[in-house]
Amino acid sequence: MGWAYGPASIRFSGVKPSTFAGIRGLAASSDIANDALIVEVPRRSALVLAPKQRNSCPGMVTDDWWKSAPWFAKMAAMILWHKRQGSASPLAPWVAQLPANTGVPFLWDDKELAALQYPVLIEQVRQQKAEWQALHAELASKGTPPGTTPPSASEFYWAMSCVRSRTFSGPYIGSTLQDRLRLAGLVAVLVAGNTALGVADPAKSLSAAIAVLIFNILYELILSRSLKQYAICPLIDLFNHSSTVQSEVSYNYFGDSYSVVASRDFKKGEQVFISYGTQSNDSLMQYYGFAEPNNPADAYVMSDMLRWAGALGRPVGRERLEALKASSLATSLKQVVVQRAGFPAEALQALRFLLASDAEAAAGVAAFSKAGNPDQEAALAEALVRLVRAELGSLGTSIQEDEALLASGATGKKGGLSSSTAAAVAFRLEKKRVLSAVLNNMGA
Ligand SMILES: C[S@@+](CC[C@H](N)C(=O)[O-])C[C@H]1O[C@@H](n2cnc3c(N)ncnc32)[C@H](O)[C@@H]1O
């Protein structure tokens, strides 16, 4: 913390690192009022990647690798570069306190992934593994300058997972504070010179100078709409996430710093959260290693809904299924995003078509986009309930079993869960709760 106050010039008031249920976060060290500035980090004390930024670690990666690498691999290389420099790096105290194990599913084995009970995320993580392995292979084979030892795979994956769980992105403002001060200084010198030499009317010089500075600010604000910067800020990266707060990290153009402002009052000792943005538990789990209970942005993605055609409560002929598979709805039924509020319109349309009589179905799938008569809609609701129950029944464990597993892990009884299994069980429990909410909302 001394480093943060001292050389890094990080301003923070009212928060201090603390541990909550075994997870490090930031606690209010005194009462915090809504709208109070809690943390401010100068850009020079953050790890920043701007568009078209030149190779920031030429001692470790080649320019060619840097040019073709995605943003998160570049930032991982920057972290590893600072780590290699040890105490010579200005960010050494920050690097030293990064978690040794980020606990994200990328690092899990197949058994741990299977405990998620969720093919969509398991597939995402498999793709992520293939992508990160290819990035490391490229770096190790031809991405480092001659005579330099490439980072090992585990070092690289550690840095990549730190980046994915600690970076925020935002609009890019084209210049640094120094650039802006330099421009303002240059304009001031020109105005003073013109005035001293009597070349131009001082009032006109002054208004021209103001016009230049305003133009520059407007240009940068317009530029910021189309370009993105990525940043990891020491201390700000200790905030844990909650979807119930609004606080996000923002960039202050005039102060050239990143800051967090309280979005409500916090009592001394309470954990202060920020929001990492609206994210489903799929992305929170994949990149941050946790699932948020009652996450309003969570959804259940049902893979290949048509595999439950046999559970609809009435026989569905092969021809009808084929007609549906040949329709424009086919791809949307491969991954049906079910929210607590219910099923998407395409899924309802498909089910209406499957449940219709042969005479009604002759009109084609397109005729079923709107609600039918009350009997048809009652049959649809019944079919939806069967479908959700079939999905829930296929998952290997029930809500009650998952809750019991977590409770046994939490109390540290013999046979307590490993942290990855506990995270997987918490994730799948939340998914089941989404489906259970769908049933509740339908009065089932
Ligand atoms: C930006 S860091 C926050 C600080 C972090 N807890 C630490 O000790 O460095 C993001 C990581 O914090 C943890 N985290 C953040 N919000 C969380 C939450 N609501 N529940 C559980 N873990 C959380 C996850 O491990 C995530 O990858």
The ligand as an SDF file (V2000), in Angstrom:
LIG
                    3D

 27 29  0  0  0  0  0  0  0  0999 V2000
  -10.5150   -7.7320  -10.6600 C   0  0  0  0  0  0  0  0  0  0  0  0
  -10.1780   -9.0700   -9.6410 S   0  0  0  0  0  0  0  0  0  0  0  0
  -10.8330   -8.5750   -8.1060 C   0  0  0  0  0  0  0  0  0  0  0  0
   -9.8600   -8.8190   -6.9610 C   0  0  0  0  0  0  0  0  0  0  0  0
   -9.5540  -10.2480   -6.6560 C   0  0  0  0  0  0  0  0  0  0  0  0
  -10.5360  -10.8080   -5.7310 N   0  0  0  0  0  0  0  0  0  0  0  0
   -8.1450  -10.4070   -6.0970 C   0  0  0  0  0  0  0  0  0  0  0  0
   -7.9890  -10.9400   -5.0150 O   0  0  0  0  0  0  0  0  0  0  0  0
   -7.2160  -10.0250   -6.7720 O   0  0  0  0  0  0  0  0  0  0  0  0
  -11.3380  -10.2070  -10.2930 C   0  0  0  0  0  0  0  0  0  0  0  0
  -11.3410  -11.5400   -9.5860 C   0  0  0  0  0  0  0  0  0  0  0  0
  -11.9370  -11.4190   -8.3090 O   0  0  0  0  0  0  0  0  0  0  0  0
  -12.8070  -12.5040   -8.0230 C   0  0  0  0  0  0  0  0  0  0  0  0
  -14.1850  -11.9690   -7.9050 N   0  0  0  0  0  0  0  0  0  0  0  0
  -14.6260  -10.7650   -8.3220 C   0  0  0  0  0  0  0  0  0  0  0  0
  -15.9090  -10.5830   -7.9920 N   0  0  0  0  0  0  0  0  0  0  0  0
  -16.3000  -11.7120   -7.3660 C   0  0  0  0  0  0  0  0  0  0  0  0
  -17.5400  -12.1560   -6.7990 C   0  0  0  0  0  0  0  0  0  0  0  0
  -18.6370  -11.3890   -6.8210 N   0  0  0  0  0  0  0  0  0  0  0  0
  -17.5820  -13.3840   -6.2480 N   0  0  0  0  0  0  0  0  0  0  0  0
  -16.4900  -14.1880   -6.2280 C   0  0  0  0  0  0  0  0  0  0  0  0
  -15.2850  -13.8250   -6.7460 N   0  0  0  0  0  0  0  0  0  0  0  0
  -15.1950  -12.6040   -7.3010 C   0  0  0  0  0  0  0  0  0  0  0  0
  -12.6590  -13.4650   -9.1830 C   0  0  0  0  0  0  0  0  0  0  0  0
  -11.6590  -14.3920   -8.8400 O   0  0  0  0  0  0  0  0  0  0  0  0
  -12.1780  -12.5830  -10.3110 C   0  0  0  0  0  0  0  0  0  0  0  0
  -11.4090  -13.2800  -11.2530 O   0  0  0  0  0  0  0  0  0  0  0  0
  1  2  1  0
  2  3  1  0
  2 10  1  0
  3  4  1  0
  4  5  1  0
  5  6  1  0
  5  7  1  0
  7  8  2  0
  7  9  1  0
 10 11  1  0
 11 12  1  0
 11 26  1  0
 12 13  1  0
 13 14  1  0
 13 24  1  0
 14 15  1  0
 14 23  1  0
 15 16  2  0
 16 17  1  0
 17 18  1  0
 17 23  2  0
 18 19  1  0
 18 20  2  0
 20 21  1  0
 21 22  2  0
 22 23  1  0
 24 25  1  0
 24 26  1  0
 26 27  1  0
M  CHG  2   2   1   9  -1
M  END
$$$$
